[in-house]
Amino acid sequence: MKSKQPKKQRKSLYRAKLHQRHKMLHATLCRKLREKYGKRAVRVRKGDKVRIMRGKFAGHEGRILEVDMKNYRITVDGATTKKVDGTEVAVPIHPSNVMILEFKEVDDVRKKILERK
């Protein structure tokens, strides 16, 4: 992002194209995966096992249930809060606040991405 103005920062997030949104949905890799693949961060996917590093659920580990590309948020299994009526609701978390511990599966597309550079 080029501007320092909050108005323009919000505008660029709101109007970001799909390939730009993919970059904003990256999460850091654990040390073991970093050494194996030689990458620092990779895009999160449904089914990846992650550890929440910041916020109310810091230290919690679970699988990614949903990736919300519109709002740049993910939901993690077990990271829930109770509403007043007693129902459990998943808390949306920004991908920069999680660390990927293991991949669901390394299919052809992800393998190609990890072997790039």
KAVEN-V557812 format. One record per residue. N is the residue number from 1. RES is the residue in one letter. SS is DSSP state (H for helix, E for strand, C for the rest). PSI is psi in whole degrees, -180 to 180 (NA if undefined). OMEGA is omega in whole degrees, 0 to 359 (* if undefined). Layout:
n: {N,N}
res: {RES,RES}
ss: {SS,SS}
psi: {PSI,PSI}
omega: {OMEGA,OMEGA}
This chain:
n: {1,2,3,4,5,6,7,8,9,10,11,12,13,14,15,16,17,18,19,20,21,22,23,24,25,26,27,28,29,30,31,32,33,34,35,36,37,38,39,40,41,42,43,44,45,46,47,48,49,50,51,52,53,54,55,56,57,58,59,60,61,62,63,64,65,66,67,68,69,70,71,72,73,74,75,76,77,78,79,80,81,82,83,84,85,86,87,88,89,90,91,92,93,94,95,96,97,98,99,100,101,102,103,104,105,106,107,108,109,110,111,112,113,114,115,116,117}
res: {M,K,S,K,Q,P,K,K,Q,R,K,S,L,Y,R,A,K,L,H,Q,R,H,K,M,L,H,A,T,L,C,R,K,L,R,E,K,Y,G,K,R,A,V,R,V,R,K,G,D,K,V,R,I,M,R,G,K,F,A,G,H,E,G,R,I,L,E,V,D,M,K,N,Y,R,I,T,V,D,G,A,T,T,K,K,V,D,G,T,E,V,A,V,P,I,H,P,S,N,V,M,I,L,E,F,K,E,V,D,D,V,R,K,K,I,L,E,R,K}
ss: {C,C,C,C,C,H,H,H,H,H,H,H,H,H,C,C,C,H,H,H,H,H,H,H,C,E,E,E,E,C,H,H,H,H,H,H,H,C,C,C,E,E,E,C,C,C,C,C,E,E,E,E,C,C,C,C,C,C,C,C,E,E,E,E,E,E,E,E,C,C,C,C,E,E,E,E,E,E,E,E,E,E,C,C,C,C,C,E,E,E,E,E,E,C,H,H,H,E,E,E,E,E,C,C,C,C,C,H,H,H,H,H,H,H,H,C,C}
psi: {141,-35,152,-13,126,-37,-45,-30,-49,-41,-43,-33,-43,-37,11,142,168,-44,-27,-36,-36,-41,-33,-9,27,148,151,152,153,165,-40,-46,-34,-45,-38,-45,-13,26,151,-38,149,154,138,151,156,131,-16,145,127,159,129,128,-22,157,-164,-33,24,131,-15,137,142,175,150,125,-35,144,118,101,-25,-44,4,49,156,158,136,140,124,-16,82,163,155,135,172,-36,1,-6,146,134,135,139,124,138,140,137,-25,-14,10,162,129,124,-39,152,153,-53,150,90,-176,-42,-49,-36,-41,-43,-43,-28,-6,150,NA}
omega: {186,186,174,183,180,180,181,176,179,181,181,175,182,185,183,177,186,182,176,178,178,181,182,179,178,175,180,179,175,185,181,180,179,180,182,187,179,178,180,183,180,179,180,178,177,179,178,176,183,172,178,187,185,173,185,185,182,181,181,178,179,179,177,180,186,175,181,184,181,184,180,181,174,173,183,179,178,178,184,175,181,174,182,181,174,181,178,180,178,180,178,183,178,183,179,181,178,176,179,180,176,180,176,175,178,179,185,183,182,178,179,180,183,182,179,179,*}
